[in-house]
């Protein structure tokens, strides 16, 4: 029976920098002593409408846009 590999460690030092109609989300890759991360999923969730969006990336950053200024996500 195959054994499932352990998941990678979580990303480190997450930051989000808001801009005009978007946000840049950046992080450091997980600790390399664990299993490698081959991709990352960044979720956007609108607290007013419950709308969701997801970006899958292989690099440690994502730009989420378009967003509405002065709105809670």
Buried (B, 14 or more C-beta within 10 A) or exposed (E): EEEEEEEBBEBEEEEEEEEEEEBBBBBEBBEEEEEEBEEBEBEBEBEEEEEEEEEEEEEBEBBBEEBEEEEEB
